[in-house]
Amino acid sequence: MTLVEAPRSRVKAFLRLVAIEHSVFALPFAYLSALTAMTVHGGRVNWTDLLLVTVAMVGARTFAMAANRIIDRHIDARNPRTSQRELVTGAVSVRTAWTGAAVALVVFLGAAALLNWLCLLLAPLAVVPLVLYPYGKRFTNWPHALLGVAQMVGPVGAWLAVTGDLRGSGAAWVLGAAVGLWIGGFDLIYACQDATVDREIGVHSVPSRYGIPFALRLSTAAHVVTFGLFVWFGQLVDLGWLWWIGLAVTVAAFIYEHAIVRPDDLSRVNRAFFTANGFVGIALFVFALLDLTILGGLRP
C-alpha cells in the first residue's frame, strides 16, 4: 500500500463506519423545515442557506455516528449482531474515528457560524443529545427518548437557519417533535433485535426491561402521535391537498412497517428501517415540496 493509498483507505473505512450514505434519511425533514420557512418568509429559495443546512446536517450526523461507535465499541464487541463493526474488528482505529468526529464537528460548527449568530449560539446545545444518547443505554431504560431529542434538532435548526429568530418557530418545534417520535418509535423496534443480549450484558432499553411486545405496542403509539403532529404541522403552515396525500402515503408506510415486525418474528426489522423509514422521509418531503411550489408559491 502506498502512502497515498493509506489515507484514502482510512477515509473510506471511516465513511463505512458512520454509514455516510444514510445521511439521506436525516435530510428530508430538515429540507422540509427550511423550505417551509422560506415560503413563509419571502417565498423564494435561498440556495446558500440550503447548502449550509445540508453541510450542517451531514456534519452533525457524521459526528454523532462516529461518537456513538467510539463510545459503544466495547458493547458492540459483546453483541454478535454488531461484532463486525469497524472499530471492533480494527478496520478503523480509535484515533482515526476521533479525528473524523472532530473534523465533522468543526464542519457542523462552521456551517452554523456561516448561517447566523443564533445557529452558532445554539449549536453546542445541539451537540449535547448527540453525545448523551449512546451513554443513555448505560443508565436509563429509555435511551430511545434521548435519540428522539437528538433527531428533533434537525427541523428546528433548519428553520432557525433560515429565519435567525426563535419567534414564530412553533411549527418547526411541532415538526421536530414529530421527527423525534418517528425515529424514537422506530428505535424501539430496532432495539428488539438485541433484547436478549442486552439483558445478558447489562445494556438498558425498553425491550430488554419491559419485553418485546410492550416495546412494539409503544412504538405503534409513538407513530400514531407522530402522524397527529404531522397533521398539526400542516395546519400551522397552511399546507394544501398535496401534503395530505403525502400523509396518506405515510400512514400506509407506517402500517406496513408495523405489520411486518411481530414479537415472534423480527427477521424483517432491517426491511422496516431501510424500506419503510426511508420511504416515509423521502415521500413526505416530495409531496410537501410539490405543495410548497405549486400551491404555496415557493420560487427557486
C-alpha positions in Angstrom: 0.0 0.0 0.0 1.4 3.4 -1.0 1.5 6.4 1.2 -1.2 8.0 -1.0 -3.5 4.9 -0.7 -3.3 4.6 3.1 -5.1 7.9 3.9 -7.7 7.2 1.3 -8.3 3.7 2.8 -8.7 5.2 6.2 -11.2 7.8 4.9 -13.2 5.0 3.1 -13.2 2.9 6.2 -14.4 5.9 8.3 -17.2 6.6 5.9 -18.3 3.0 6.2 -18.1 3.3 10.0 -20.6 6.3 10.0 -22.7 4.9 7.1 -22.4 8.2 5.4 -25.0 7.2 2.7 -27.7 7.1 5.4 -27.4 10.9 5.7 -30.2 10.9 3.1 -32.6 9.7 5.9 -31.9 12.8 8.1 -32.0 15.4 5.3 -35.7 15.4 4.0 -37.2 16.8 7.2 -34.5 19.5 7.5 -35.2 20.5 3.9 -38.9 20.5 4.6 -38.5 22.8 7.6 -36.1 25.1 5.7 -38.2 25.4 2.6 -41.4 25.9 4.6 -39.7 28.8 6.4 -38.6 30.2 3.1 -42.1 30.0 1.8 -43.5 31.8 4.9 -40.7 34.4 4.9 -40.5 35.8 1.3 -41.4 32.8 -0.9 -38.0 32.4 -2.5 -35.4 29.6 -2.1 -32.1 30.8 -0.6 -29.8 28.3 -2.1 -26.8 29.3 0.1 -28.8 28.7 3.2 -30.0 25.3 1.9 -26.4 24.3 1.1 -25.3 25.3 4.6 -28.2 23.4 6.1 -27.0 20.3 4.2 -23.4 20.7 5.3 -24.5 21.3 8.9 -26.8 18.2 8.9 -24.2 15.9 7.4 -21.5 17.2 9.7 -23.7 16.8 12.8 -24.9 13.3 11.8 -21.3 12.2 11.0 -20.1 13.4 14.3 -23.0 11.7 16.1 -22.4 8.4 14.4 -18.6 8.5 15.0 -19.1 9.4 18.7 -21.7 6.6 19.0 -19.4 4.0 17.5 -16.5 5.1 19.7 -18.5 5.2 22.9 -20.2 1.8 22.2 -17.2 -0.1 20.8 -16.9 -2.3 23.8 -20.6 -3.1 23.9 -20.6 -3.7 20.2 -17.8 -6.3 20.7 -20.0 -8.3 23.0 -23.0 -8.4 20.7 -22.9 -10.9 17.8 -25.0 -8.5 15.6 -22.5 -5.7 16.0 -19.3 -7.5 16.5 -18.1 -6.9 12.9 -18.3 -3.1 13.1 -15.1 -1.4 12.0 -13.9 -0.2 15.5 -14.4 -3.8 16.8 -12.5 -5.5 14.0 -9.8 -2.9 13.8 -10.7 -1.8 10.3 -10.8 1.7 11.7 -8.6 2.8 14.6 -10.0 4.7 17.6 -7.6 7.6 16.7 -9.0 7.7 13.1 -12.5 7.7 14.4 -11.8 10.5 16.9 -10.1 12.5 14.1 -13.1 12.1 11.8 -15.5 13.0 14.6 -13.5 16.2 15.3 -13.5 17.2 11.7 -17.2 16.6 11.4 -17.8 18.7 14.5 -15.8 21.6 13.1 -17.7 21.4 9.8 -21.0 21.5 11.7 -20.0 24.5 13.9 -18.5 26.2 10.8 -21.8 25.8 8.9 -23.7 27.1 11.9 -21.5 30.2 12.1 -22.0 31.0 8.4 -25.8 30.7 8.8 -26.4 33.2 11.6 -25.4 34.1 15.1 -28.4 32.3 16.7 -27.4 29.0 15.0 -23.9 29.4 16.2 -25.1 30.2 19.7 -27.3 27.1 19.9 -25.0 24.7 18.0 -23.2 23.5 21.2 -26.6 22.7 22.8 -27.5 20.7 19.7 -24.4 18.5 20.2 -25.3 17.5 23.8 -28.0 15.0 23.0 -25.9 13.6 20.1 -23.2 12.6 22.7 -25.7 11.8 25.5 -27.7 9.2 23.5 -25.0 6.4 23.4 -24.4 6.9 27.1 -28.1 6.7 27.8 -28.3 2.9 27.5 -25.9 2.7 30.5 -28.2 4.5 32.9 -31.8 4.5 31.6 -34.3 2.1 30.1 -35.4 4.9 27.8 -32.4 5.8 25.6 -34.9 5.9 22.7 -36.2 9.2 24.1 -32.7 10.7 24.0 -32.4 9.7 20.4 -35.7 11.4 19.7 -34.5 14.6 21.2 -31.3 14.4 19.1 -33.4 14.0 16.0 -35.7 16.8 16.9 -32.8 19.2 16.5 -32.6 19.0 12.7 -36.0 20.5 11.7 -35.8 23.2 14.4 -32.2 24.1 13.4 -33.1 24.3 9.7 -36.0 26.7 10.5 -33.7 28.9 12.6 -31.1 28.7 9.9 -33.5 30.5 7.5 -35.1 32.9 9.9 -32.5 33.6 12.5 -35.3 34.1 15.0 -36.9 31.9 17.7 -40.1 34.0 17.3 -42.6 32.3 15.1 -40.8 29.0 15.1 -43.6 27.0 16.7 -44.3 25.0 13.5 -40.6 23.9 13.5 -40.9 22.6 17.0 -44.0 20.6 16.1 -42.2 19.1 13.1 -39.2 18.4 15.2 -41.3 16.6 17.8 -42.9 14.5 15.0 -39.5 13.5 13.6 -38.2 12.8 17.1 -41.1 10.5 17.9 -40.9 8.9 14.5 -37.2 7.9 14.9 -37.6 7.2 18.6 -40.5 4.9 17.8 -38.6 3.0 15.3 -35.6 2.7 17.6 -37.9 0.8 19.9 -38.5 -1.7 17.1 -34.8 -1.8 16.2 -33.7 -2.4 19.8 -36.0 -5.5 19.9 -33.3 -7.4 18.0 -30.9 -7.1 20.9 -33.3 -7.6 23.8 -31.8 -10.9 25.0 -28.2 -9.9 24.5 -28.8 -6.5 26.2 -30.2 -8.2 29.3 -27.1 -10.5 29.4 -24.6 -7.7 29.2 -26.4 -5.1 31.2 -27.5 -2.7 28.4 -30.7 -0.8 29.1 -33.6 -0.4 26.7 -37.3 -0.7 26.7 -37.4 -4.2 25.1 -34.7 -5.6 27.4 -36.5 -4.2 30.5 -40.2 -4.4 29.6 -40.2 -7.0 26.8 -40.6 -7.0 23.1 -44.4 -7.0 22.9 -44.6 -3.9 25.1 -41.9 -2.2 23.0 -43.8 -2.8 19.8 -47.0 -1.5 21.2 -45.3 1.6 22.5 -43.7 2.1 19.1 -47.2 2.0 17.5 -48.4 4.6 19.9 -45.4 6.8 19.2 -46.2 6.6 15.5 -49.8 7.4 16.0 -48.8 10.6 17.8 -46.2 11.3 15.1 -49.0 11.3 12.5 -51.0 13.7 14.6 -48.1 16.0 14.8 -47.6 15.9 11.0 -51.3 16.9 10.7 -50.8 19.8 13.1 -47.7 21.0 11.3 -49.6 21.1 8.0 -52.3 23.1 9.6 -49.9 25.6 11.2 -48.2 26.4 8.0 -51.3 26.1 5.8 -50.1 23.3 3.6 -52.6 22.1 0.9 -54.1 18.9 -0.5 -50.8 17.6 -1.8 -49.4 17.5 1.7 -52.5 15.5 2.8 -51.9 13.0 0.0 -48.3 12.6 1.3 -49.7 12.0 4.8 -51.9 9.3 3.4 -48.9 7.6 1.9 -47.1 8.0 5.2 -49.9 6.2 7.0 -49.7 3.3 4.6 -45.9 3.1 5.2 -46.4 3.1 9.0 -49.0 0.3 8.7 -46.6 -1.7 6.6 -43.7 -1.1 9.0 -45.6 -2.4 12.0 -47.3 -5.2 10.1 -44.0 -6.9 9.1 -42.4 -6.8 12.6 -44.0 -9.1 15.2 -42.9 -10.2 18.6 -42.3 -13.7 17.3 -40.7 -12.6 14.0 -38.0 -9.9 14.0 -36.5 -11.1 10.7 -37.8 -8.1 8.8 -36.6 -5.3 11.1 -34.0 -4.1 8.6 -36.6 -4.0 5.8 -38.8 -1.8 8.1 -35.8 0.5 8.5 -34.3 0.7 5.0 -37.5 0.4 3.1 -40.4 1.9 5.2 -38.4 4.6 7.1 -36.5 5.7 4.0 -39.7 5.8 2.0 -41.6 7.9 4.7 -39.0 10.6 4.8 -38.5 11.0 1.0 -42.2 10.5 0.0 -43.4 13.1 2.6 -40.8 15.6 1.5 -41.6 15.2 -2.2 -45.3 15.8 -1.6 -44.5 18.7 0.7 -42.2 20.2 -1.9 -44.9 19.9 -4.6 -47.3 21.6 -2.3 -44.9 24.4 -1.4 -44.1 25.1 -5.0 -47.4 24.5 -6.8 -49.8 25.7 -4.1 -47.6 27.8 -1.8 -45.8 29.8 -4.5 -42.3 29.0 -3.4 -39.9 30.2 -6.2 -36.4 29.0 -6.9 
